[in-house]
Amino acid sequence: MSEIYQQILNNIAGSKKMFAVLLDPDKCQGDLLIKVLSQFEKATPDFIFIGGSSMNCDCDTLLHDLKQFSVPKILFPGDASQFSPDADALLFLSLISGRNSDYLIDQHVKSAVEIKKSKVEVIPTGYILIDGGNHSSVKKLSKTEPIGANDIKKAVSTAIAGELLGMKMIYLEAGSGAKNPVSKEIIFNVKSSIDIPLIVGGGIRKLNQLEKAYVAGADLVVVGNIFESEAEKMEEFIRVVKDF
Ligand code: 1GP
């Protein structure tokens, strides 16, 4: 079964840009959860990504809270413990910009049997951390160095390596709350070099940054941080994508 991946491919074939809201289960509780749910009543993104950076992040409860919405819920896990059989799909992320075996293959080995037994759609994704101008939690937790913000050559060859290894998508990540989102030059050059879908996220908090990422070649943009303080902005972000 690869329904969600097929949906992504179909959207790209139809020149439809996609938008995902990232929810961190550690934060999306209480008042914030109420605000998010009321936003989803007004407008829904193409996908809801769920994942966080803490070890005890409870994805199951948040998936349960979001059950009423038919939007596909995709796990974007910080580690193996964040797998939930209740999700629609899982980004099986390998941090190919880093050289820490834990995030290249070890977390995958830990969760493989449980994932295989479940009905969750698995989308192998090459995860590439690009310097976002501050210390991201991905950098801290993975203990890896990001690719330089202007190092187009390395970003491109890393993305191509991921594609050649059989990964089905590439995710260019500046880190949640990044000072600088991934540059349009990196997005454009990576997109031009691969034949698989391109996801971009990290530090996008304004509509013009969202538009820039799409114009440069992002197929799917992920935004999380800004909605934690300004959940009401979600509707206008979703409108931009629909009008794009
Ligand atoms: C982080 O790419 C996502 O993993 C989203 O980043 O939280 O900065 O929007 P923000």
py3Dmol code that shows the C-alpha trace and the ligand (Angstrom):
import py3Dmol

protein = """\
ATOM      1  CA  MET A   1       0.000   0.000   0.000  1.00  0.00           C
ATOM      2  CA  SER A   2       1.396   3.362  -0.939  1.00  0.00           C
ATOM      3  CA  GLU A   3      -1.696   5.545  -1.056  1.00  0.00           C
ATOM      4  CA  ILE A   4      -0.217   8.668   0.488  1.00  0.00           C
ATOM      5  CA  TYR A   5       2.971   8.517  -1.546  1.00  0.00           C
ATOM      6  CA  GLN A   6       0.860   8.031  -4.671  1.00  0.00           C
ATOM      7  CA  GLN A   7      -1.239  11.043  -3.672  1.00  0.00           C
ATOM      8  CA  ILE A   8       1.969  13.103  -3.390  1.00  0.00           C
ATOM      9  CA  LEU A   9       3.112  11.940  -6.843  1.00  0.00           C
ATOM     10  CA  ASN A  10      -0.317  12.687  -8.325  1.00  0.00           C
ATOM     11  CA  ASN A  11      -0.309  16.178  -6.856  1.00  0.00           C
ATOM     12  CA  ILE A  12       3.137  16.863  -8.298  1.00  0.00           C
ATOM     13  CA  ALA A  13       2.016  15.541 -11.697  1.00  0.00           C
ATOM     14  CA  GLY A  14      -0.941  17.943 -11.480  1.00  0.00           C
ATOM     15  CA  SER A  15       1.373  20.854 -10.454  1.00  0.00           C
ATOM     16  CA  LYS A  16      -0.322  21.064  -7.057  1.00  0.00           C
ATOM     17  CA  LYS A  17       1.878  22.312  -4.235  1.00  0.00           C
ATOM     18  CA  MET A  18       1.333  20.740  -0.820  1.00  0.00           C
ATOM     19  CA  PHE A  19       1.396  22.017   2.743  1.00  0.00           C
ATOM     20  CA  ALA A  20       1.824  20.193   6.040  1.00  0.00           C
ATOM     21  CA  VAL A  21       1.331  21.471   9.572  1.00  0.00           C
ATOM     22  CA  LEU A  22       3.814  19.966  12.023  1.00  0.00           C
ATOM     23  CA  LEU A  23       2.452  19.287  15.505  1.00  0.00           C
ATOM     24  CA  ASP A  24       4.732  18.423  18.410  1.00  0.00           C
ATOM     25  CA  PRO A  25       2.800  16.162  20.853  1.00  0.00           C
ATOM     26  CA  ASP A  26       4.725  17.636  23.797  1.00  0.00           C
ATOM     27  CA  LYS A  27       3.367  21.094  22.997  1.00  0.00           C
ATOM     28  CA  CYS A  28       0.081  20.426  21.230  1.00  0.00           C
ATOM     29  CA  GLN A  29      -2.008  19.925  24.373  1.00  0.00           C
ATOM     30  CA  GLY A  30      -4.479  22.022  26.412  1.00  0.00           C
ATOM     31  CA  ASP A  31      -5.059  25.524  25.006  1.00  0.00           C
ATOM     32  CA  LEU A  32      -2.832  25.025  21.979  1.00  0.00           C
ATOM     33  CA  LEU A  33      -4.629  21.808  21.049  1.00  0.00           C
ATOM     34  CA  ILE A  34      -7.998  23.615  21.273  1.00  0.00           C
ATOM     35  CA  LYS A  35      -6.714  26.428  19.025  1.00  0.00           C
ATOM     36  CA  VAL A  36      -5.274  23.965  16.499  1.00  0.00           C
ATOM     37  CA  LEU A  37      -8.489  21.959  16.371  1.00  0.00           C
ATOM     38  CA  SER A  38     -10.543  25.101  15.784  1.00  0.00           C
ATOM     39  CA  GLN A  39      -8.176  26.110  12.954  1.00  0.00           C
ATOM     40  CA  PHE A  40      -8.609  22.709  11.328  1.00  0.00           C
ATOM     41  CA  GLU A  41     -12.399  23.296  11.424  1.00  0.00           C
ATOM     42  CA  LYS A  42     -11.830  26.341   9.170  1.00  0.00           C
ATOM     43  CA  ALA A  43      -9.141  25.014   6.837  1.00  0.00           C
ATOM     44  CA  THR A  44      -7.148  21.836   6.690  1.00  0.00           C
ATOM     45  CA  PRO A  45      -3.654  21.342   5.333  1.00  0.00           C
ATOM     46  CA  ASP A  46      -2.815  18.517   2.893  1.00  0.00           C
ATOM     47  CA  PHE A  47      -1.091  16.611   5.683  1.00  0.00           C
ATOM     48  CA  ILE A  48      -0.565  16.759   9.413  1.00  0.00           C
ATOM     49  CA  PHE A  49       2.956  15.809  10.453  1.00  0.00           C
ATOM     50  CA  ILE A  50       3.380  14.548  14.005  1.00  0.00           C
ATOM     51  CA  GLY A  51       6.661  14.317  15.846  1.00  0.00           C
ATOM     52  CA  GLY A  52       8.842  15.923  18.444  1.00  0.00           C
ATOM     53  CA  SER A  53      12.301  15.963  19.821  1.00  0.00           C
ATOM     54  CA  SER A  54      11.774  14.451  23.282  1.00  0.00           C
ATOM     55  CA  MET A  55      12.235  10.769  24.130  1.00  0.00           C
ATOM     56  CA  ASN A  56       8.790  10.350  25.710  1.00  0.00           C
ATOM     57  CA  CYS A  57       6.833  12.175  23.071  1.00  0.00           C
ATOM     58  CA  ASP A  58       3.260  10.785  23.073  1.00  0.00           C
ATOM     59  CA  CYS A  59       2.178  10.555  19.439  1.00  0.00           C
ATOM     60  CA  ASP A  60      -0.675   8.104  20.214  1.00  0.00           C
ATOM     61  CA  THR A  61      -2.682  10.614  22.280  1.00  0.00           C
ATOM     62  CA  LEU A  62      -2.343  13.367  19.703  1.00  0.00           C
ATOM     63  CA  LEU A  63      -3.355  10.978  16.901  1.00  0.00           C
ATOM     64  CA  HIS A  64      -6.419  10.111  18.957  1.00  0.00           C
ATOM     65  CA  ASP A  65      -7.246  13.803  19.507  1.00  0.00           C
ATOM     66  CA  LEU A  66      -7.073  14.396  15.737  1.00  0.00           C
ATOM     67  CA  LYS A  67      -9.175  11.403  14.770  1.00  0.00           C
ATOM     68  CA  GLN A  68     -12.164  13.501  13.637  1.00  0.00           C
ATOM     69  CA  PHE A  69     -10.115  15.015  10.787  1.00  0.00           C
ATOM     70  CA  SER A  70      -9.719  12.930   7.672  1.00  0.00           C
ATOM     71  CA  VAL A  71      -6.446  14.651   6.715  1.00  0.00           C
ATOM     72  CA  PRO A  72      -3.632  12.067   6.463  1.00  0.00           C
ATOM     73  CA  LYS A  73      -1.541  12.024   9.622  1.00  0.00           C
ATOM     74  CA  ILE A  74       2.099  11.315   8.937  1.00  0.00           C
ATOM     75  CA  LEU A  75       4.655  10.501  11.604  1.00  0.00           C
ATOM     76  CA  PHE A  76       7.781  12.633  11.456  1.00  0.00           C
ATOM     77  CA  PRO A  77       9.570  10.929  14.326  1.00  0.00           C
ATOM     78  CA  GLY A  78      12.498  12.168  16.375  1.00  0.00           C
ATOM     79  CA  ASP A  79      13.394   8.585  17.228  1.00  0.00           C
ATOM     80  CA  ALA A  80      12.160   4.981  17.186  1.00  0.00           C
ATOM     81  CA  SER A  81       9.972   5.421  20.286  1.00  0.00           C
ATOM     82  CA  GLN A  82       7.664   7.823  18.420  1.00  0.00           C
ATOM     83  CA  PHE A  83       6.235   5.181  16.108  1.00  0.00           C
ATOM     84  CA  SER A  84       2.469   4.692  16.380  1.00  0.00           C
ATOM     85  CA  PRO A  85       0.426   2.094  14.471  1.00  0.00           C
ATOM     86  CA  ASP A  86      -2.481   4.582  14.413  1.00  0.00           C
ATOM     87  CA  ALA A  87      -0.780   6.927  11.934  1.00  0.00           C
ATOM     88  CA  ASP A  88      -1.560   6.824   8.210  1.00  0.00           C
ATOM     89  CA  ALA A  89       2.060   6.962   7.144  1.00  0.00           C
ATOM     90  CA  LEU A  90       5.570   7.215   8.499  1.00  0.00           C
ATOM     91  CA  LEU A  91       8.470   9.201   7.114  1.00  0.00           C
ATOM     92  CA  PHE A  92      11.211   6.626   7.643  1.00  0.00           C
ATOM     93  CA  LEU A  93      13.886   9.290   7.949  1.00  0.00           C
ATOM     94  CA  SER A  94      17.550   8.639   7.498  1.00  0.00           C
ATOM     95  CA  LEU A  95      19.695  11.654   8.392  1.00  0.00           C
ATOM     96  CA  ILE A  96      21.956  11.380   5.350  1.00  0.00           C
ATOM     97  CA  SER A  97      23.646  14.753   5.887  1.00  0.00           C
ATOM     98  CA  GLY A  98      25.086  13.411   9.158  1.00  0.00           C
ATOM     99  CA  ARG A  99      27.469  10.610  10.010  1.00  0.00           C
ATOM    100  CA  ASN A 100      25.858   9.401  13.218  1.00  0.00           C
ATOM    101  CA  SER A 101      24.869   5.763  12.694  1.00  0.00           C
ATOM    102  CA  ASP A 102      22.100   6.138  15.283  1.00  0.00           C
ATOM    103  CA  TYR A 103      20.077   8.346  12.911  1.00  0.00           C
ATOM    104  CA  LEU A 104      21.309   6.704   9.713  1.00  0.00           C
ATOM    105  CA  ILE A 105      20.250   3.150  10.584  1.00  0.00           C
ATOM    106  CA  ASP A 106      20.173   2.262  14.320  1.00  0.00           C
ATOM    107  CA  GLN A 107      16.799   3.835  15.183  1.00  0.00           C
ATOM    108  CA  HIS A 108      15.409   2.071  12.109  1.00  0.00           C
ATOM    109  CA  VAL A 109      16.646  -1.327  13.271  1.00  0.00           C
ATOM    110  CA  LYS A 110      15.058  -0.709  16.689  1.00  0.00           C
ATOM    111  CA  SER A 111      11.619  -0.028  15.232  1.00  0.00           C
ATOM    112  CA  ALA A 112      11.660  -2.198  12.074  1.00  0.00           C
ATOM    113  CA  VAL A 113       9.800  -5.274  13.373  1.00  0.00           C
ATOM    114  CA  GLU A 114       6.962  -3.246  14.897  1.00  0.00           C
ATOM    115  CA  ILE A 115       6.627  -1.091  11.776  1.00  0.00           C
ATOM    116  CA  LYS A 116       6.599  -4.103   9.457  1.00  0.00           C
ATOM    117  CA  LYS A 117       3.822  -5.716  11.508  1.00  0.00           C
ATOM    118  CA  SER A 118       1.666  -2.590  11.367  1.00  0.00           C
ATOM    119  CA  LYS A 119      -0.439  -1.345   8.451  1.00  0.00           C
ATOM    120  CA  VAL A 120       1.252   2.037   8.427  1.00  0.00           C
ATOM    121  CA  GLU A 121       2.510   3.173   5.034  1.00  0.00           C
ATOM    122  CA  VAL A 122       6.267   3.636   5.137  1.00  0.00           C
ATOM    123  CA  ILE A 123       7.917   6.331   3.026  1.00  0.00           C
ATOM    124  CA  PRO A 124      11.733   6.112   3.118  1.00  0.00           C
ATOM    125  CA  THR A 125      12.988   9.692   3.193  1.00  0.00           C
ATOM    126  CA  GLY A 126      16.477  11.140   2.924  1.00  0.00           C
ATOM    127  CA  TYR A 127      16.650  13.788   5.638  1.00  0.00           C
ATOM    128  CA  ILE A 128      19.186  16.544   5.001  1.00  0.00           C
ATOM    129  CA  LEU A 129      19.999  19.131   7.643  1.00  0.00           C
ATOM    130  CA  ILE A 130      21.049  22.517   6.273  1.00  0.00           C
ATOM    131  CA  ASP A 131      22.520  25.206   8.520  1.00  0.00           C
ATOM    132  CA  GLY A 132      19.639  27.469   9.571  1.00  0.00           C
ATOM    133  CA  GLY A 133      21.802  30.048  11.362  1.00  0.00           C
ATOM    134  CA  ASN A 134      21.158  28.830  14.908  1.00  0.00           C
ATOM    135  CA  HIS A 135      21.532  25.651  16.954  1.00  0.00           C
ATOM    136  CA  SER A 136      18.670  23.424  15.937  1.00  0.00           C
ATOM    137  CA  SER A 137      17.380  20.618  18.107  1.00  0.00           C
ATOM    138  CA  VAL A 138      18.060  18.184  15.222  1.00  0.00           C
ATOM    139  CA  LYS A 139      21.733  19.175  15.309  1.00  0.00           C
ATOM    140  CA  LYS A 140      21.837  18.892  19.097  1.00  0.00           C
ATOM    141  CA  LEU A 141      20.062  15.557  19.348  1.00  0.00           C
ATOM    142  CA  SER A 142      21.678  13.902  16.367  1.00  0.00           C
ATOM    143  CA  LYS A 143      25.119  15.288  17.225  1.00  0.00           C
ATOM    144  CA  THR A 144      25.702  15.936  13.530  1.00  0.00           C
ATOM    145  CA  GLU A 145      26.882  18.952  11.613  1.00  0.00           C
ATOM    146  CA  PRO A 146      24.490  20.498   9.101  1.00  0.00           C
ATOM    147  CA  ILE A 147      25.508  21.142   5.511  1.00  0.00           C
ATOM    148  CA  GLY A 148      26.571  24.781   5.073  1.00  0.00           C
ATOM    149  CA  ALA A 149      23.771  27.162   4.091  1.00  0.00           C
ATOM    150  CA  ASN A 150      25.597  27.980   0.821  1.00  0.00           C
ATOM    151  CA  ASP A 151      27.077  24.562   0.098  1.00  0.00           C
ATOM    152  CA  ILE A 152      24.898  23.777  -2.910  1.00  0.00           C
ATOM    153  CA  LYS A 153      27.294  21.131  -4.224  1.00  0.00           C
ATOM    154  CA  LYS A 154      27.170  19.069  -1.035  1.00  0.00           C
ATOM    155  CA  ALA A 155      23.400  19.434  -0.654  1.00  0.00           C
ATOM    156  CA  VAL A 156      22.884  18.300  -4.256  1.00  0.00           C
ATOM    157  CA  SER A 157      25.244  15.321  -4.071  1.00  0.00           C
ATOM    158  CA  THR A 158      23.744  14.234  -0.732  1.00  0.00           C
ATOM    159  CA  ALA A 159      20.224  14.393  -2.183  1.00  0.00           C
ATOM    160  CA  ILE A 160      21.261  12.429  -5.285  1.00  0.00           C
ATOM    161  CA  ALA A 161      22.945   9.810  -3.069  1.00  0.00           C
ATOM    162  CA  GLY A 162      19.678   9.458  -1.134  1.00  0.00           C
ATOM    163  CA  GLU A 163      17.728   9.001  -4.351  1.00  0.00           C
ATOM    164  CA  LEU A 164      20.219   6.429  -5.655  1.00  0.00           C
ATOM    165  CA  LEU A 165      19.945   4.523  -2.378  1.00  0.00           C
ATOM    166  CA  GLY A 166      16.229   4.120  -3.084  1.00  0.00           C
ATOM    167  CA  MET A 167      14.781   6.816  -0.842  1.00  0.00           C
ATOM    168  CA  LYS A 168      11.406   8.007  -2.094  1.00  0.00           C
ATOM    169  CA  MET A 169      11.566  11.625  -0.953  1.00  0.00           C
ATOM    170  CA  ILE A 170      14.159  14.176   0.095  1.00  0.00           C
ATOM    171  CA  TYR A 171      13.521  16.495   3.059  1.00  0.00           C
ATOM    172  CA  LEU A 172      15.615  19.681   3.258  1.00  0.00           C
ATOM    173  CA  GLU A 173      15.492  20.738   6.903  1.00  0.00           C
ATOM    174  CA  ALA A 174      16.791  24.015   8.361  1.00  0.00           C
ATOM    175  CA  GLY A 175      15.655  22.913  11.834  1.00  0.00           C
ATOM    176  CA  SER A 176      12.512  23.823  13.734  1.00  0.00           C
ATOM    177  CA  GLY A 177      12.599  27.518  14.613  1.00  0.00           C
ATOM    178  CA  ALA A 178      15.570  28.114  12.293  1.00  0.00           C
ATOM    179  CA  LYS A 179      16.700  31.711  11.949  1.00  0.00           C
ATOM    180  CA  ASN A 180      17.059  31.247   8.188  1.00  0.00           C
ATOM    181  CA  PRO A 181      14.963  28.830   6.132  1.00  0.00           C
ATOM    182  CA  VAL A 182      16.684  26.731   3.448  1.00  0.00           C
ATOM    183  CA  SER A 183      17.772  29.125   0.666  1.00  0.00           C
ATOM    184  CA  LYS A 184      16.021  29.247  -2.685  1.00  0.00           C
ATOM    185  CA  GLU A 185      19.341  28.402  -4.370  1.00  0.00           C
ATOM    186  CA  ILE A 186      19.665  25.127  -2.462  1.00  0.00           C
ATOM    187  CA  ILE A 187      16.002  24.255  -3.032  1.00  0.00           C
ATOM    188  CA  PHE A 188      16.240  25.016  -6.751  1.00  0.00           C
ATOM    189  CA  ASN A 189      19.473  23.078  -7.317  1.00  0.00           C
ATOM    190  CA  VAL A 190      18.368  20.042  -5.309  1.00  0.00           C
ATOM    191  CA  LYS A 191      14.963  19.954  -7.016  1.00  0.00           C
ATOM    192  CA  SER A 192      16.606  20.184 -10.446  1.00  0.00           C
ATOM    193  CA  SER A 193      18.893  17.250  -9.642  1.00  0.00           C
ATOM    194  CA  ILE A 194      16.417  14.655  -8.374  1.00  0.00           C
ATOM    195  CA  ASP A 195      13.318  12.928  -9.692  1.00  0.00           C
ATOM    196  CA  ILE A 196      11.615  12.304  -6.360  1.00  0.00           C
ATOM    197  CA  PRO A 197       9.408  14.647  -4.282  1.00  0.00           C
ATOM    198  CA  LEU A 198      11.099  17.426  -2.337  1.00  0.00           C
ATOM    199  CA  ILE A 199       9.976  18.484   1.141  1.00  0.00           C
ATOM    200  CA  VAL A 200      11.270  21.709   2.687  1.00  0.00           C
ATOM    201  CA  GLY A 201      10.894  22.893   6.274  1.00  0.00           C
ATOM    202  CA  GLY A 202      12.406  24.826   9.134  1.00  0.00           C
ATOM    203  CA  GLY A 203      12.118  28.512  10.006  1.00  0.00           C
ATOM    204  CA  ILE A 204       9.285  29.376   7.630  1.00  0.00           C
ATOM    205  CA  ARG A 205       7.124  31.898   9.480  1.00  0.00           C
ATOM    206  CA  LYS A 206       6.017  34.346   6.792  1.00  0.00           C
ATOM    207  CA  LEU A 207       3.858  33.937   3.711  1.00  0.00           C
ATOM    208  CA  ASN A 208       6.578  35.266   1.400  1.00  0.00           C
ATOM    209  CA  GLN A 209       9.009  32.616   2.711  1.00  0.00           C
ATOM    210  CA  LEU A 210       6.420  29.965   1.940  1.00  0.00           C
ATOM    211  CA  GLU A 211       5.928  31.313  -1.588  1.00  0.00           C
ATOM    212  CA  LYS A 212       9.690  31.533  -2.135  1.00  0.00           C
ATOM    213  CA  ALA A 213      10.127  27.867  -1.198  1.00  0.00           C
ATOM    214  CA  TYR A 214       7.416  26.801  -3.674  1.00  0.00           C
ATOM    215  CA  VAL A 215       8.776  29.005  -6.477  1.00  0.00           C
ATOM    216  CA  ALA A 216      12.259  27.555  -5.918  1.00  0.00           C
ATOM    217  CA  GLY A 217      10.901  24.014  -6.311  1.00  0.00           C
ATOM    218  CA  ALA A 218       9.601  22.656  -3.010  1.00  0.00           C
ATOM    219  CA  ASP A 219       6.726  20.233  -3.587  1.00  0.00           C
ATOM    220  CA  LEU A 220       5.669  20.096   0.054  1.00  0.00           C
ATOM    221  CA  VAL A 221       6.421  22.688   2.734  1.00  0.00           C
ATOM    222  CA  VAL A 222       6.238  21.892   6.451  1.00  0.00           C
ATOM    223  CA  VAL A 223       5.521  24.615   9.027  1.00  0.00           C
ATOM    224  CA  GLY A 224       5.246  24.089  12.765  1.00  0.00           C
ATOM    225  CA  ASN A 225       6.854  26.567  15.126  1.00  0.00           C
ATOM    226  CA  ILE A 226       5.005  29.744  14.136  1.00  0.00           C
ATOM    227  CA  PHE A 227       1.616  28.109  14.733  1.00  0.00           C
ATOM    228  CA  GLU A 228       2.564  27.367  18.349  1.00  0.00           C
ATOM    229  CA  SER A 229       2.400  31.108  19.092  1.00  0.00           C
ATOM    230  CA  GLU A 230       0.087  32.209  16.283  1.00  0.00           C
ATOM    231  CA  ALA A 231      -2.217  29.311  15.457  1.00  0.00           C
ATOM    232  CA  GLU A 232      -4.652  31.664  13.717  1.00  0.00           C
ATOM    233  CA  LYS A 233      -2.102  32.174  10.912  1.00  0.00           C
ATOM    234  CA  MET A 234      -2.707  28.630   9.716  1.00  0.00           C
ATOM    235  CA  GLU A 235      -5.719  29.614   7.644  1.00  0.00           C
ATOM    236  CA  GLU A 236      -3.834  32.221   5.597  1.00  0.00           C
ATOM    237  CA  PHE A 237      -0.912  29.837   5.006  1.00  0.00           C
ATOM    238  CA  ILE A 238      -3.324  27.198   3.737  1.00  0.00           C
ATOM    239  CA  ARG A 239      -5.040  29.753   1.509  1.00  0.00           C
ATOM    240  CA  VAL A 240      -1.697  30.691  -0.110  1.00  0.00           C
ATOM    241  CA  VAL A 241      -1.046  27.063  -0.982  1.00  0.00           C
ATOM    242  CA  LYS A 242      -4.529  26.576  -2.411  1.00  0.00           C
ATOM    243  CA  ASP A 243      -4.172  29.749  -4.543  1.00  0.00           C
ATOM    244  CA  PHE A 244      -0.646  28.991  -5.645  1.00  0.00           C
TER     245      PHE A 244
END
"""
ligand_1 = """\
10
1GP
C 10.864 21.217 11.536
O 10.688 21.466 9.222
C 9.984 21.514 10.394
O 11.275 19.943 11.568
C 9.209 22.776 10.622
O 10.006 23.818 11.082
O 8.920 24.429 13.218
O 10.483 26.032 12.096
O 8.243 25.578 11.131
P 9.362 25.039 11.923
"""
view = py3Dmol.view(width=600, height=400)
view.addModel(protein, "pdb")
view.setStyle({"model": 0}, {"cartoon": {"style": "trace"}})
view.addModel(ligand_1, "xyz")
view.setStyle({"model": 1}, {"stick": {}})
view.zoomTo()
view.show()
